[in-house]
Amino acid sequence: MLHLQQINKIFNEGTSDEKIALDQINLTLEKGDFVTVIGSNGAGKSTLMNMISGVLSPDVGKIQIENKDVTRLPEFKRSKFIGRVFQDPMAGTAPSMTIEENLAMAFSRNKSRALRKGVDKNRKEFFKESLKTLHLNLENRLNAKVGLLSGGERQALSLLMATFTQPSILLLDEHTAALDPSRARLITDLTKELVEKDQLTTIMVTHNMQQALDLGNRLIMMDKGQIILEVKEEEKKKLTIDLLMKEFQKIRGETMLSDKTLLSID
Ligand SMILES: Nc1ncnc2c1ncn2[C@@H]1O[C@H](COP(=O)(O)OP(=O)(O)OP(=O)(O)O)[C@@H](O)[C@H]1O
């Protein structure tokens, strides 16, 4: 479904600004896997998302989506495989267009898949039915300009637009971080519902550990461009924030120890 093989990304290579953003990343997601990604600032989480969506290409390594090698496929050609929701509620929708126009735009981006589902003829009905799943009464506001919606409503719409054509991969990039707690909860619940409904293969970056534990069947922790911890299924269900913190501490402790070792060698 998604296969990342030996992905490396170095920014400003060979300069004093050199930064290894991704270091030998190997990751395979099966259909329906929902992976939450945590890690400290600068760990490489956004770079990983940009690599999968095609915003960036790897220096070394291979990316496959649905068994197709997309490593050198530009973002606009990859978009038919990918749905993405960003942190900023303003990023995923066009404010001067109506809800219906926004949905139509998202729909046509992934038309071939959607057409196969035979929904093109009854598009308006399909949009309304899809909007109902948000429980925000937006199905009765098809002609409202999206710029008039609240942040939470816009983020819910972005989530719907990213998912309703059933992308091969759904990327959620701290998509609840800019919302107040009650709206964040609403979007978290919606995410769970929409992803489970269609068994979408999903990667979600979050700084909220509880959210990382509550959602998904897998969790990865990144640090300094590497995946340093992977937890799956039953093991993930048993995880707590405390355990995660201890694990994080342990791993970072080891890292600090090796830094000290290096310093002492110097
Ligand atoms: N375009 C770029 N040019 C130079 N360095 C970059 C670029 N993008 C990212 N980096 C660096 O690569 C490293 C990984 O960055 P990335 O944004 O992927 O981290 P992150 O885990 O998403 O962090 P955060 O949680 O703070 O958003 C960081 O050290 C960052 O400064």
The ligand as an SDF file (V2000), in Angstrom:
LIG
                    3D

 31 33  0  0  0  0  0  0  0  0999 V2000
   13.5160   23.3670    3.5480 N   0  0  0  0  0  0  0  0  0  0  0  0
   14.4040   23.1500    4.5340 C   0  0  0  0  0  0  0  0  0  0  0  0
   15.6510   23.6450    4.4620 N   0  0  0  0  0  0  0  0  0  0  0  0
   16.5520   23.4230    5.4230 C   0  0  0  0  0  0  0  0  0  0  0  0
   16.2990   22.6760    6.5250 N   0  0  0  0  0  0  0  0  0  0  0  0
   15.0770   22.1670    6.6650 C   0  0  0  0  0  0  0  0  0  0  0  0
   14.0570   22.3740    5.6760 C   0  0  0  0  0  0  0  0  0  0  0  0
   12.9370   21.7320    6.0820 N   0  0  0  0  0  0  0  0  0  0  0  0
   13.2290   21.1530    7.2630 C   0  0  0  0  0  0  0  0  0  0  0  0
   14.5120   21.4130    7.6120 N   0  0  0  0  0  0  0  0  0  0  0  0
   15.2020   20.9200    8.8160 C   0  0  0  0  0  0  0  0  0  0  0  0
   15.0610   19.4950    8.8400 O   0  0  0  0  0  0  0  0  0  0  0  0
   14.8030   19.0480   10.1700 C   0  0  0  0  0  0  0  0  0  0  0  0
   13.4840   18.3040   10.2000 C   0  0  0  0  0  0  0  0  0  0  0  0
   12.4480   19.2520   10.0450 O   0  0  0  0  0  0  0  0  0  0  0  0
   10.8890   18.8850   10.0870 P   0  0  0  0  0  0  0  0  0  0  0  0
   10.1390   20.1230    9.7790 O   0  0  0  0  0  0  0  0  0  0  0  0
   10.6400   17.7010    9.2530 O   0  0  0  0  0  0  0  0  0  0  0  0
   10.7100   18.4780   11.6290 O   0  0  0  0  0  0  0  0  0  0  0  0
    9.3550   18.1970   12.4350 P   0  0  0  0  0  0  0  0  0  0  0  0
    9.5490   16.9000   13.1440 O   0  0  0  0  0  0  0  0  0  0  0  0
    8.1910   18.3290   11.5680 O   0  0  0  0  0  0  0  0  0  0  0  0
    9.4050   19.3700   13.5180 O   0  0  0  0  0  0  0  0  0  0  0  0
    8.2200   20.2060   14.2340 P   0  0  0  0  0  0  0  0  0  0  0  0
    7.5700   19.2650   15.1860 O   0  0  0  0  0  0  0  0  0  0  0  0
    8.9760   21.2790   14.9370 O   0  0  0  0  0  0  0  0  0  0  0  0
    7.3140   20.7170   13.1780 O   0  0  0  0  0  0  0  0  0  0  0  0
   14.8130   20.2860   11.0490 C   0  0  0  0  0  0  0  0  0  0  0  0
   16.0830   20.4030   11.6400 O   0  0  0  0  0  0  0  0  0  0  0  0
   14.5620   21.4260   10.0920 C   0  0  0  0  0  0  0  0  0  0  0  0
   15.1770   22.6120   10.5290 O   0  0  0  0  0  0  0  0  0  0  0  0
  1  2  1  0
  2  3  1  0
  2  7  2  0
  3  4  2  0
  4  5  1  0
  5  6  2  0
  6  7  1  0
  6 10  1  0
  7  8  1  0
  8  9  2  0
  9 10  1  0
 10 11  1  0
 11 12  1  0
 11 30  1  0
 12 13  1  0
 13 14  1  0
 13 28  1  0
 14 15  1  0
 15 16  1  0
 16 17  2  0
 16 18  1  0
 16 19  1  0
 19 20  1  0
 20 21  2  0
 20 22  1  0
 20 23  1  0
 23 24  1  0
 24 25  2  0
 24 26  1  0
 24 27  1  0
 28 29  1  0
 28 30  1  0
 30 31  1  0
M  END
$$$$
